Amino acid sequence: MKKILLVILGSICLGLAILGVFLPVLPTTPFLLLSAALYARSSQKLYDWLLNHKIFGEYIRSFREDKSIPLNIKILSISTMWLVMLYSIFFVVNEKWYLQVMLAGIALGVSIYILSFPTKIKVKP
């Protein structure tokens, strides 16, 4: 029963991580790492699948090995988040200054959090 619950929670976290790729307020990294941890404790098959996934696998392995984020992922995540946040600030909540400040604060906080991790730069052999 415990393993089934962990698989369900891992799958929910993976779904939230995927949504976080498209929604700038929803963080991708914590949900992705939590999903991997839950799968590791419940299903070796799902854990292996996630680690070998063509998009998420390298990201999880890099973070697990040396607590770093690849440069291209940092650039992509921060630029996408800021594009969507700026659009939201100027075109969606343009009449409500307190929401604009809140969105800018969230974007700044998430940017600082992402930048606080070491950058993994791929070295060609």
C-alpha positions as CSV (number, residue, x, y, z in Angstrom):
1,M,0.0,0.0,0.0
2,K,2.9,2.4,0.9
3,K,4.6,1.8,-2.5
4,I,1.3,2.5,-4.4
5,L,0.8,5.8,-2.5
6,L,4.4,6.8,-3.2
7,V,4.0,6.0,-6.9
8,I,0.8,8.1,-7.0
9,L,2.5,11.0,-5.2
10,G,5.5,10.7,-7.5
11,S,3.3,10.8,-10.6
12,I,1.4,13.9,-9.2
13,C,4.8,15.6,-8.6
14,L,5.9,14.7,-12.1
15,G,2.7,16.2,-13.5
16,L,3.3,19.4,-11.5
17,A,6.9,19.6,-12.7
18,I,5.7,19.3,-16.4
19,L,3.1,22.0,-15.7
20,G,5.9,24.1,-14.2
21,V,7.7,24.1,-17.5
22,F,4.9,26.1,-18.9
23,L,3.6,28.0,-15.9
24,P,6.3,30.4,-14.5
25,V,4.8,30.6,-11.0
26,L,4.9,26.8,-10.5
27,P,8.5,25.6,-9.8
28,T,9.7,22.7,-11.9
29,T,12.8,21.7,-10.1
30,P,11.5,20.8,-6.6
31,F,8.6,18.8,-8.1
32,L,10.9,17.0,-10.5
33,L,13.4,16.1,-7.7
34,L,10.6,15.1,-5.4
35,S,9.2,12.9,-8.1
36,A,12.5,11.2,-8.5
37,A,12.9,10.7,-4.8
38,L,9.4,9.2,-4.5
39,Y,10.0,6.9,-7.4
40,A,13.3,5.8,-5.9
41,R,11.5,4.6,-2.8
42,S,8.6,2.9,-4.5
43,S,9.4,1.7,-8.1
44,Q,12.8,1.0,-9.5
45,K,11.2,0.8,-13.0
46,L,9.7,4.3,-12.8
47,Y,12.9,5.7,-11.2
48,D,15.0,4.3,-14.0
49,W,12.6,5.6,-16.6
50,L,12.8,9.1,-15.1
51,L,16.6,9.0,-14.9
52,N,16.8,7.9,-18.6
53,H,14.2,10.3,-19.8
54,K,15.6,12.4,-22.7
55,I,14.5,15.7,-21.2
56,F,14.4,15.2,-17.5
57,G,17.0,12.5,-17.0
58,E,20.2,14.6,-17.5
59,Y,18.8,17.3,-15.3
60,I,18.1,15.0,-12.4
61,R,21.4,13.1,-12.8
62,S,23.4,16.4,-12.8
63,F,21.6,17.7,-9.8
64,R,21.9,14.4,-7.9
65,E,25.6,14.1,-8.7
66,D,26.9,17.6,-8.0
67,K,23.9,19.8,-7.1
68,S,24.3,21.8,-10.2
69,I,22.1,23.0,-13.0
70,P,23.2,23.0,-16.6
71,L,23.8,26.4,-18.2
72,N,21.3,25.9,-21.0
73,I,18.5,25.0,-18.4
74,K,19.3,28.1,-16.3
75,I,19.1,30.3,-19.4
76,L,15.9,28.7,-20.7
77,S,14.1,28.6,-17.4
78,I,14.9,32.2,-16.3
79,S,14.3,33.7,-19.7
80,T,11.0,31.9,-20.2
81,M,9.8,32.8,-16.7
82,W,10.7,36.5,-17.2
83,L,9.0,36.6,-20.6
84,V,5.8,35.2,-19.2
85,M,6.0,37.3,-16.0
86,L,6.6,40.5,-17.9
87,Y,3.7,39.8,-20.2
88,S,1.5,39.1,-17.2
89,I,2.7,42.2,-15.4
90,F,2.1,44.6,-18.3
91,F,-0.9,43.0,-20.1
92,V,-2.8,40.8,-17.7
93,V,-2.7,42.7,-14.3
94,N,-1.7,46.1,-15.7
95,E,-4.3,47.9,-13.5
96,K,-3.4,46.3,-10.2
97,W,0.0,47.5,-9.0
98,Y,0.1,45.2,-6.0
99,L,-0.2,42.1,-8.3
100,Q,2.5,43.5,-10.5
101,V,4.8,43.9,-7.6
102,M,3.9,40.4,-6.3
103,L,4.7,38.8,-9.8
104,A,7.9,40.7,-10.1
105,G,8.9,39.6,-6.6
106,I,8.1,36.0,-7.4
107,A,10.2,36.2,-10.6
108,L,13.1,37.8,-8.8
109,G,13.0,35.2,-6.0
110,V,12.8,32.2,-8.4
111,S,15.6,33.7,-10.4
112,I,17.8,34.2,-7.4
113,Y,17.0,30.6,-6.3
114,I,18.0,29.1,-9.7
115,L,21.1,31.2,-9.9
116,S,22.1,30.2,-6.4
117,F,23.0,26.7,-7.7
118,P,26.3,26.1,-9.3
119,T,26.3,26.1,-13.1
120,K,27.3,22.9,-14.9
121,I,29.1,23.7,-18.1
122,K,29.5,20.8,-20.5
123,V,33.1,20.1,-21.4
124,K,33.7,18.4,-24.7
125,P,36.2,15.5,-24.6
